[in-house]
Amino acid sequence: MKKKYFFIILLFLSTLFSFGQTVSSFTPSSACSNSGASITINGSGFKVPTEVDDVLFNGLSATTFTVISDTEINVTLPNDATTGKITITAGAVANISVNDFAVNPLIPVSVSISSSDGNNIICASESVMFTATPTNGGDSPLYQWQVNGLNVGTPSLSNTFSTSTLQNGWVVSVVLTSNITPCPIGNPATSNSISTTVNPIPATPTASNNGPLCVGSTLNLTTPLVSGATYSWTGPNSFSSGLQNPSISGVTLATAGTYNVIVTVAGCPSAAGSTTVVVNPIPATPTASNNGPLCVGSTLNLTTPLVSGATYSWTGPNSFSSGLQNPSISGVTLATAGTYNVTVTVAGCPSAAGSTTVIVNAIPATPTASNNGQLCVGSTLNLTTPLVSGATYSWTGPNSFSSGLQNPSISGVTLATAGTYNVTVTVAGCPSAAGSTIVVVNPIPATPTASNNGPLCVGSTLNLTTPLVSGATYSWTGPNSFSSGLQNPSISGVTLATAGTYNVIVTVAGCPSAEGSTTVVVNPIPATPTASNNGPLCVGSTLNLTTPLVSGA
């Protein structure tokens, strides 16, 4: 039995080695990764006895291959194949090449460019240089520079491109042709594009000034507005300014000369525009004065010293103007207040303005005077008027009363205190009209006489009485929180607790009297006595009636 199996295995091996596939060569011997290269494999036994059913590159199966004949296979290099042996299989039999098939990695080629002007903004005719930076360009890459997609010159080894003829918005790029081997990808490579903003040179600005000028006046340098521009002025005495229309106040003879201005738009400067400034001497600044502060309704006098050969020009609030040396304004109002300027002109050259400030104070409003009356004799009179900022106060009244307080007081008033009180307020020297208030002082009623109908017995009625006072109100108080507003109140069913002192106050015209008092006495009812006699008696005998002794009864 063992011999039978041995011969079967021997026959199988003999058949296998007699009819297996062999790989003798392949063309090409290498290819680029993921290139899908077509490879021809030569050998034998590719169809007989069993046709090849798979081709593997370093273990990775090729999805596309064709068995052309028993000696030739055409196969497409599978993606992601790596360097290694080629294996062909037919059923369970595999045959491996002697040599490796080389799979070369892909080498990406790229290029980027940069500009010598970092923000890609230049002025017209300004030179700018672009520099190409290659990746995997090889040892001698070629560069084809392009402007707006059109070639500039021919391909060269230079990785820089300089130009001064760019126009606004033109786009620069480069095409790199690498000579790197063996498997470049993305070759030739096109760079990023750089669009350059080319700003024009501004026109030469027109410079002007407000001369001829007089010493001490203000020089105004002007140039027309240029949208988006900055300005640079220079001139005598190291003058410089970045304003469009600068000024120099208080000019001197040294201010005269030539002033230049340059406008710069988007970083591009113009040529300089020029203007010549002429400065003439002027009279001294006049001294201006006035007779203020004033109150509304008075007369304003403006004055300035005489200047030989001069003319005068006064101006001020409310469109005031005068050619007099010393003008006046009668009946001034608050609108008259403000600054008044005077210039003197000699030989056509006006001085700087001399100024004086006129203050016109308003007449304060008539104050409101008031008091805390009606008052009772002996109380305190409080005179009041509202606070006025910055004011002083003057009160006058009966009995030669006067006070400088805003809200004065008079303690212990008498009937002679009554009458009219006047107050004026003064602000900045201007007094108001007088405000008035009438003070009423009432007498204190006489102390009322209080009386009662006691002594009383428990359970009887208490009658409290006081004489009638014309126009008076009454206020009784007493024990057990008793109170009454009647002239003559009563309490029925008195108890021992009713006893005590009762007070009464009469009030006339709001003035209360002193208290009048009366003391109420309430006596208890004695206990019912025990009565007895010495009967029964005989006719003619003596009857004796008896009851126990009660003290004080």
WOKA-V166190 format. One record per backbone hydrogen bond with DSSP energy under -0.5 kcal/mol. CO is the residue of the C=O (numbers start at 1). NH is the residue of the N-H. E is the energy in kcal/mol with one decimal. If there is no record, write none. Layout:
co = [CO CO]
nh = [NH NH]
e = [E E]
This chain:
co = [1 2 3 4 5 6 7 8 9 10 11 12 13 14 15 16 22 22 25 27 29 31 32 37 37 39 39 40 41 42 42 44 46 54 55 56 56 57 59 60 61 64 66 66 69 70 71 72 72 73 73 74 75 78 84 85 85 86 87 88 89 89 90 93 95 99 100 101 102 102 104 106 107 110 112 114 116 117 120 122 123 128 129 130 131 132 133 135 137 142 143 143 144 145 146 147 150 151 156 159 161 163 167 170 171 172 173 174 174 175 176 176 176 177 183 185 189 193 194 194 196 196 197 197 199 205 206 208 213 214 216 217 218 219 219 220 222 226 228 230 232 233 234 235 236 239 241 242 246 248 251 252 253 257 259 260 261 262 263 264 265 267 268 271 273 275 277 278 280 283 286 287 289 294 295 297 298 300 300 301 303 307 311 313 314 315 316 317 320 322 323 327 329 332 333 334 338 340 341 342 343 344 344 345 346 348 349 349 352 354 356 356 358 358 359 359 361 362 367 370 375 376 378 379 380 381 381 382 384 388 390 392 394 395 396 397 398 401 403 404 408 410 413 414 415 419 421 422 423 424 425 426 427 429 430 430 433 435 437 439 440 442 448 451 456 457 459 460 462 462 463 465 469 473 475 476 477 478 479 482 484 485 489 491 494 495 496 500 502 503 504 505 506 507 508 510 511 514 516 518 518 520 521 523 529 530 532 538 543 544 546 550]
nh = [5 6 7 8 9 10 11 12 13 14 15 16 17 18 19 20 24 44 42 40 102 104 35 39 77 41 75 27 73 24 25 22 52 89 62 58 87 60 61 57 63 76 68 74 72 46 43 68 69 41 75 66 39 81 101 58 87 97 56 95 53 54 93 90 88 86 102 84 31 104 33 108 185 135 133 131 118 120 197 199 126 163 116 161 114 134 112 110 179 177 145 156 175 152 173 150 147 153 143 132 130 128 170 196 148 194 146 176 191 144 178 188 189 142 107 109 176 195 172 196 169 198 122 199 124 207 224 222 280 217 250 251 220 221 248 210 208 229 266 264 262 241 260 239 239 235 233 231 221 219 216 255 256 277 275 234 273 232 270 230 268 269 265 205 261 259 257 213 215 352 288 305 303 361 298 331 332 302 329 291 289 310 345 343 322 341 320 320 316 314 312 302 300 297 336 337 358 356 315 354 313 346 351 311 349 350 283 346 286 342 340 358 338 360 294 361 296 364 369 384 442 379 412 413 382 383 410 372 370 391 428 426 424 403 422 401 401 397 395 393 383 381 378 417 418 439 437 396 435 394 432 392 430 431 364 427 367 423 421 419 375 377 450 465 523 460 493 494 464 491 453 451 472 507 505 484 503 482 482 478 476 474 464 462 459 498 499 520 518 477 516 475 513 473 511 512 508 448 504 502 520 500 456 458 531 548 546 541 545 534 532 553]
e = [-1.7 -1.8 -2.1 -1.7 -2.3 -2.3 -2.3 -2.1 -2.5 -2.2 -2.3 -2.6 -2.5 -1.3 -1.9 -0.9 -0.6 -2.0 -2.9 -3.4 -2.1 -2.9 -1.7 -0.5 -3.0 -0.5 -2.8 -2.8 -2.4 -2.2 -1.9 -2.2 -2.3 -2.3 -3.1 -0.7 -2.7 -2.3 -0.6 -2.9 -0.5 -2.8 -1.1 -3.0 -0.7 -2.7 -1.8 -1.2 -2.1 -3.2 -0.5 -3.4 -3.2 -1.4 -3.5 -3.3 -0.5 -2.6 -3.3 -2.9 -3.0 -1.3 -1.9 -2.8 -2.8 -0.5 -0.6 -1.8 -2.0 -0.6 -3.4 -0.6 -3.0 -2.9 -3.3 -2.4 -0.8 -1.8 -2.9 -3.1 -2.2 -2.1 -2.2 -2.4 -1.9 -0.5 -1.9 -1.8 -1.6 -2.6 -0.6 -2.1 -2.3 -3.0 -2.2 -1.8 -2.6 -0.6 -3.5 -3.5 -3.2 -2.5 -2.3 -2.1 -3.9 -2.4 -3.0 -0.5 -2.7 -2.3 -0.6 -0.7 -2.7 -2.3 -3.6 -2.8 -3.4 -0.5 -2.4 -0.6 -2.4 -0.6 -2.9 -0.7 -2.3 -0.6 -0.5 -2.7 -4.6 -2.2 -0.7 -2.5 -0.5 -0.6 -2.2 -0.9 -2.2 -2.2 -0.6 -2.6 -1.9 -1.6 -2.5 -0.8 -1.2 -1.6 -3.0 -0.8 -2.8 -3.2 -3.1 -1.6 -1.1 -3.3 -2.0 -2.2 -2.8 -1.9 -2.2 -2.3 -1.8 -0.6 -2.2 -0.7 -2.7 -3.1 -1.7 -2.5 -2.6 -0.5 -0.6 -0.5 -2.4 -3.5 -2.1 -0.5 -2.7 -0.5 -2.5 -0.8 -2.1 -2.0 -1.9 -1.8 -1.7 -2.4 -0.8 -1.3 -1.8 -3.2 -0.6 -2.8 -3.5 -2.8 -1.5 -1.1 -3.5 -2.2 -2.3 -2.9 -1.7 -0.5 -2.6 -1.4 -1.8 -0.6 -0.5 -1.7 -0.6 -2.6 -3.1 -0.6 -2.2 -0.5 -2.8 -0.5 -1.8 -0.6 -0.6 -2.8 -3.5 -2.4 -0.6 -2.7 -0.5 -0.6 -2.4 -0.9 -2.1 -2.1 -0.6 -2.4 -1.7 -1.7 -2.6 -1.0 -1.2 -1.7 -3.2 -0.7 -2.7 -3.5 -3.1 -1.5 -0.9 -3.5 -2.1 -2.3 -2.9 -2.0 -2.3 -2.0 -2.0 -0.6 -0.6 -2.1 -0.7 -2.5 -3.0 -1.9 -2.7 -2.4 -0.5 -2.7 -4.1 -2.4 -0.6 -2.8 -0.5 -2.4 -0.9 -2.2 -1.9 -2.3 -1.7 -1.8 -2.5 -0.9 -1.2 -1.8 -3.3 -0.7 -2.7 -3.5 -2.8 -1.7 -1.1 -3.3 -2.0 -2.1 -2.6 -1.7 -2.5 -1.9 -1.8 -0.6 -2.2 -0.6 -2.5 -3.1 -0.5 -1.9 -2.9 -2.4 -0.6 -0.5 -2.8 -2.9 -0.5 -0.7 -2.5 -2.3]
